[in-house]
Amino acid sequence: MKIGDLVKVEGGALRPEWYGDVGIITSLDVPHAYLMALGKWYEVTFATLDQRMIRSDMLVVLNESR
């Protein structure tokens, strides 16, 4: 995954309130605390302009950016 990819929150064992939402990966830089947790994390911005740090196993790529 890379910046600009259109993703949907689908995978993972958790079902947060933003589960099923579609957003765009806006950053590959994550706070140090996320680096200590297992998995690769991405900053995703949703249509509501809400930004979340989401682990890669919860994201499905819908459309790759060029």
N, CA, C and O atoms as a GROMACS GRO file, in nm:
protein
  264
    1MET      N    1   0.084  -0.118   0.000
    1MET     CA    2   0.000   0.000   0.000
    1MET      C    3   0.088   0.124   0.000
    1MET      O    4   0.199   0.124   0.053
    2LYS      N    5   0.035   0.229  -0.060
    2LYS     CA    6   0.110   0.354  -0.068
    2LYS      C    7   0.015   0.473  -0.054
    2LYS      O    8  -0.107   0.458  -0.057
    3ILE      N    9   0.074   0.590  -0.037
    3ILE     CA   10  -0.007   0.712  -0.024
    3ILE      C   11  -0.094   0.730  -0.147
    3ILE      O   12  -0.048   0.717  -0.261
    4GLY      N   13  -0.220   0.760  -0.123
    4GLY     CA   14  -0.314   0.782  -0.232
    4GLY      C   15  -0.402   0.662  -0.264
    4GLY      O   16  -0.500   0.676  -0.337
    5ASP      N   17  -0.369   0.545  -0.210
    5ASP     CA   18  -0.452   0.426  -0.234
    5ASP      C   19  -0.588   0.443  -0.167
    5ASP      O   20  -0.597   0.489  -0.053
    6LEU      N   21  -0.692   0.403  -0.238
    6LEU     CA   22  -0.827   0.403  -0.182
    6LEU      C   23  -0.847   0.270  -0.110
    6LEU      O   24  -0.831   0.164  -0.169
    7VAL      N   25  -0.880   0.276   0.018
    7VAL     CA   26  -0.891   0.155   0.099
    7VAL      C   27  -1.025   0.150   0.172
    7VAL      O   28  -1.092   0.252   0.191
    8LYS      N   29  -1.062   0.029   0.211
    8LYS     CA   30  -1.184   0.008   0.290
    8LYS      C   31  -1.144  -0.068   0.415
    8LYS      O   32  -1.064  -0.161   0.410
    9VAL      N   33  -1.200  -0.028   0.528
    9VAL     CA   34  -1.173  -0.096   0.654
    9VAL      C   35  -1.263  -0.218   0.660
    9VAL      O   36  -1.384  -0.206   0.674
   10GLU      N   37  -1.202  -0.338   0.649
   10GLU     CA   38  -1.281  -0.461   0.644
   10GLU      C   39  -1.226  -0.573   0.731
   10GLU      O   40  -1.302  -0.643   0.796
   11GLY      N   41  -1.097  -0.590   0.732
   11GLY     CA   42  -1.040  -0.707   0.798
   11GLY      C   43  -1.025  -0.691   0.947
   11GLY      O   44  -1.071  -0.593   1.006
   12GLY      N   45  -0.959  -0.787   1.007
   12GLY     CA   46  -0.930  -0.781   1.149
   12GLY      C   47  -1.042  -0.836   1.235
   12GLY      O   48  -1.153  -0.858   1.188
   13ALA      N   49  -1.010  -0.858   1.361
   13ALA     CA   50  -1.106  -0.916   1.454
   13ALA      C   51  -1.196  -0.810   1.517
   13ALA      O   52  -1.305  -0.842   1.566
   14LEU      N   53  -1.153  -0.686   1.516
   14LEU     CA   54  -1.232  -0.579   1.579
   14LEU      C   55  -1.334  -0.522   1.482
   14LEU      O   56  -1.317  -0.530   1.360
   15ARG      N   57  -1.439  -0.465   1.535
   15ARG     CA   58  -1.542  -0.398   1.454
   15ARG      C   59  -1.563  -0.257   1.506
   15ARG      O   60  -1.666  -0.229   1.569
   16PRO      N   61  -1.466  -0.166   1.481
   16PRO     CA   62  -1.482  -0.028   1.529
   16PRO      C   63  -1.594   0.043   1.454
   16PRO      O   64  -1.644  -0.007   1.353
   17GLU      N   65  -1.632   0.161   1.503
   17GLU     CA   66  -1.742   0.234   1.440
   17GLU      C   67  -1.712   0.274   1.296
   17GLU      O   68  -1.805   0.300   1.220
   18TRP      N   69  -1.588   0.279   1.259
   18TRP     CA   70  -1.553   0.315   1.122
   18TRP      C   71  -1.536   0.191   1.033
   18TRP      O   72  -1.490   0.203   0.920
   19TYR      N   73  -1.572   0.074   1.084
   19TYR     CA   74  -1.566  -0.049   1.005
   19TYR      C   75  -1.657  -0.036   0.883
   19TYR      O   76  -1.773   0.002   0.897
   20GLY      N   77  -1.606  -0.066   0.767
   20GLY     CA   78  -1.681  -0.054   0.642
   20GLY      C   79  -1.663   0.079   0.572
   20GLY      O   80  -1.707   0.095   0.458
   21ASP      N   81  -1.598   0.175   0.638
   21ASP     CA   82  -1.576   0.306   0.577
   21ASP      C   83  -1.465   0.299   0.473
   21ASP      O   84  -1.376   0.215   0.479
   22VAL      N   85  -1.472   0.390   0.377
   22VAL     CA   86  -1.372   0.401   0.271
   22VAL      C   87  -1.292   0.527   0.292
   22VAL      O   88  -1.348   0.632   0.327
   23GLY      N   89  -1.162   0.519   0.273
   23GLY     CA   90  -1.075   0.635   0.290
   23GLY      C   91  -0.952   0.624   0.202
   23GLY      O   92  -0.937   0.531   0.123
   24ILE      N   93  -0.863   0.721   0.217
   24ILE     CA   94  -0.740   0.726   0.139
   24ILE      C   95  -0.622   0.725   0.234
   24ILE      O   96  -0.623   0.793   0.337
   25ILE      N   97  -0.520   0.648   0.198
   25ILE     CA   98  -0.397   0.648   0.278
   25ILE      C   99  -0.328   0.783   0.257
   25ILE      O  100  -0.295   0.819   0.144
   26THR      N  101  -0.308   0.856   0.366
   26THR     CA  102  -0.251   0.989   0.356
   26THR      C  103  -0.111   1.000   0.416
   26THR      O  104  -0.043   1.100   0.395
   27SER      N  105  -0.067   0.898   0.488
   27SER     CA  106   0.067   0.904   0.545
   27SER      C  107   0.117   0.764   0.578
   27SER      O  108   0.041   0.677   0.622
   28LEU      N  109   0.247   0.745   0.556
   28LEU     CA  110   0.312   0.620   0.595
   28LEU      C  111   0.390   0.641   0.724
   28LEU      O  112   0.439   0.545   0.784
   29ASP      N  113   0.401   0.767   0.767
   29ASP     CA  114   0.471   0.800   0.891
   29ASP      C  115   0.372   0.790   1.006
   29ASP      O  116   0.269   0.857   1.008
   30VAL      N  117   0.406   0.706   1.102
   30VAL     CA  118   0.318   0.688   1.218
   30VAL      C  119   0.395   0.717   1.345
   30VAL      O  120   0.517   0.706   1.347
   31PRO      N  121   0.326   0.756   1.452
   31PRO     CA  122   0.393   0.782   1.579
   31PRO      C  123   0.469   0.659   1.628
   31PRO      O  124   0.434   0.545   1.596
   32HIS      N  125   0.572   0.683   1.706
   32HIS     CA  126   0.659   0.577   1.754
   32HIS      C  127   0.583   0.467   1.828
   32HIS      O  128   0.619   0.350   1.818
   33ALA      N  129   0.481   0.502   1.902
   33ALA     CA  130   0.404   0.403   1.978
   33ALA      C  131   0.344   0.296   1.886
   33ALA      O  132   0.335   0.180   1.925
   34TYR      N  133   0.304   0.335   1.766
   34TYR     CA  134   0.247   0.239   1.672
   34TYR      C  135   0.354   0.146   1.616
   34TYR      O  136   0.325   0.031   1.584
   35LEU      N  137   0.476   0.195   1.605
   35LEU     CA  138   0.585   0.113   1.554
   35LEU      C  139   0.618  -0.001   1.649
   35LEU      O  140   0.668  -0.106   1.606
   36MET      N  141   0.591   0.018   1.778
   36MET     CA  142   0.619  -0.086   1.876
   36MET      C  143   0.514  -0.198   1.871
   36MET      O  144   0.541  -0.310   1.914
   37ALA      N  145   0.395  -0.168   1.819
   37ALA     CA  146   0.289  -0.269   1.809
   37ALA      C  147   0.312  -0.356   1.685
   37ALA      O  148   0.378  -0.314   1.590
   38LEU      N  149   0.260  -0.474   1.690
   38LEU     CA  150   0.275  -0.565   1.576
   38LEU      C  151   0.200  -0.514   1.454
   38LEU      O  152   0.096  -0.450   1.467
   39GLY      N  153   0.254  -0.542   1.338
   39GLY     CA  154   0.189  -0.505   1.214
   39GLY      C  155   0.235  -0.372   1.158
   39GLY      O  156   0.305  -0.296   1.225
   40LYS      N  157   0.195  -0.346   1.036
   40LYS     CA  158   0.228  -0.220   0.969
   40LYS      C  159   0.106  -0.129   0.978
   40LYS      O  160  -0.007  -0.172   0.954
   41TRP      N  161   0.130  -0.003   1.012
   41TRP     CA  162   0.022   0.093   1.034
   41TRP      C  163   0.022   0.201   0.926
   41TRP      O  164   0.128   0.238   0.874
   42TYR      N  165  -0.097   0.251   0.894
   42TYR     CA  166  -0.114   0.358   0.796
   42TYR      C  167  -0.208   0.463   0.852
   42TYR      O  168  -0.301   0.431   0.927
   43GLU      N  169  -0.185   0.588   0.814
   43GLU     CA  170  -0.281   0.693   0.847
   43GLU      C  171  -0.381   0.698   0.732
   43GLU      O  172  -0.343   0.715   0.616
   44VAL      N  173  -0.509   0.684   0.766
   44VAL     CA  174  -0.616   0.685   0.666
   44VAL      C  175  -0.707   0.804   0.696
   44VAL      O  176  -0.748   0.826   0.810
   45THR      N  177  -0.740   0.880   0.591
   45THR     CA  178  -0.833   0.991   0.604
   45THR      C  179  -0.963   0.952   0.534
   45THR      O  180  -0.963   0.911   0.418
   46PHE      N  181  -1.073   0.966   0.607
   46PHE     CA  182  -1.205   0.931   0.555
   46PHE      C  183  -1.273   1.054   0.495
   46PHE      O  184  -1.223   1.166   0.509
   47ALA      N  185  -1.386   1.034   0.429
   47ALA     CA  186  -1.461   1.143   0.365
   47ALA      C  187  -1.504   1.249   0.466
   47ALA      O  188  -1.522   1.365   0.429
   48THR      N  189  -1.519   1.211   0.590
   48THR     CA  190  -1.558   1.305   0.695
   48THR      C  191  -1.438   1.387   0.745
   48THR      O  192  -1.452   1.467   0.838
   49LEU      N  193  -1.323   1.368   0.684
   49LEU     CA  194  -1.195   1.429   0.720
   49LEU      C  195  -1.142   1.378   0.854
   49LEU      O  196  -1.050   1.436   0.912
   50ASP      N  197  -1.199   1.270   0.902
   50ASP     CA  198  -1.153   1.203   1.022
   50ASP      C  199  -1.028   1.122   0.986
   50ASP      O  200  -1.030   1.047   0.888
   51GLN      N  201  -0.922   1.135   1.063
   51GLN     CA  202  -0.798   1.061   1.038
   51GLN      C  203  -0.777   0.958   1.147
   51GLN      O  204  -0.795   0.986   1.266
   52ARG      N  205  -0.739   0.838   1.105
   52ARG     CA  206  -0.716   0.727   1.199
   52ARG      C  207  -0.588   0.653   1.159
   52ARG      O  208  -0.552   0.646   1.041
   53MET      N  209  -0.522   0.598   1.259
   53MET     CA  210  -0.411   0.507   1.235
   53MET      C  211  -0.471   0.367   1.234
   53MET      O  212  -0.530   0.323   1.333
   54ILE      N  213  -0.456   0.296   1.123
   54ILE     CA  214  -0.518   0.166   1.108
   54ILE      C  215  -0.414   0.065   1.063
   54ILE      O  216  -0.332   0.092   0.974
   55ARG      N  217  -0.418  -0.052   1.126
   55ARG     CA  218  -0.324  -0.158   1.093
   55ARG      C  219  -0.356  -0.220   0.957
   55ARG      O  220  -0.472  -0.227   0.918
   56SER      N  221  -0.254  -0.262   0.886
   56SER     CA  222  -0.269  -0.311   0.749
   56SER      C  223  -0.363  -0.430   0.735
   56SER      O  224  -0.427  -0.446   0.631
   57ASP      N  225  -0.373  -0.515   0.838
   57ASP     CA  226  -0.460  -0.632   0.826
   57ASP      C  227  -0.608  -0.596   0.832
   57ASP      O  228  -0.694  -0.681   0.810
   58MET      N  229  -0.639  -0.469   0.862
   58MET     CA  230  -0.779  -0.424   0.864
   58MET      C  231  -0.816  -0.349   0.736
   58MET      O  232  -0.930  -0.304   0.722
   59LEU      N  233  -0.722  -0.337   0.643
   59LEU     CA  234  -0.747  -0.258   0.522
   59LEU      C  235  -0.749  -0.347   0.397
   59LEU      O  236  -0.670  -0.441   0.384
   60VAL      N  237  -0.840  -0.315   0.308
   60VAL     CA  238  -0.846  -0.380   0.178
   60VAL      C  239  -0.833  -0.270   0.073
   60VAL      O  240  -0.905  -0.171   0.077
   61VAL      N  241  -0.740  -0.288  -0.021
   61VAL     CA  242  -0.718  -0.186  -0.126
   61VAL      C  243  -0.830  -0.199  -0.230
   61VAL      O  244  -0.850  -0.306  -0.287
   62LEU      N  245  -0.901  -0.090  -0.253
   62LEU     CA  246  -1.006  -0.086  -0.354
   62LEU      C  247  -0.952  -0.036  -0.487
   62LEU      O  248  -0.993  -0.083  -0.594
   63ASN      N  249  -0.861   0.062  -0.481
   63ASN     CA  250  -0.806   0.121  -0.602
   63ASN      C  251  -0.667   0.175  -0.571
   63ASN      O  252  -0.652   0.259  -0.482
   64GLU      N  253  -0.567   0.128  -0.644
   64GLU     CA  254  -0.431   0.175  -0.620
   64GLU      C  255  -0.406   0.306  -0.693
   64GLU      O  256  -0.452   0.328  -0.805
   65SER      N  257  -0.331   0.393  -0.626
   65SER     CA  258  -0.292   0.518  -0.691
   65SER      C  259  -0.176   0.489  -0.785
   65SER      O  260  -0.112   0.384  -0.776
   66ARG      N  261  -0.150   0.581  -0.873
   66ARG     CA  262  -0.041   0.560  -0.971
   66ARG      C  263   0.092   0.596  -0.917
   66ARG      O  264   0.192   0.583  -0.988
   0.00000   0.00000   0.00000
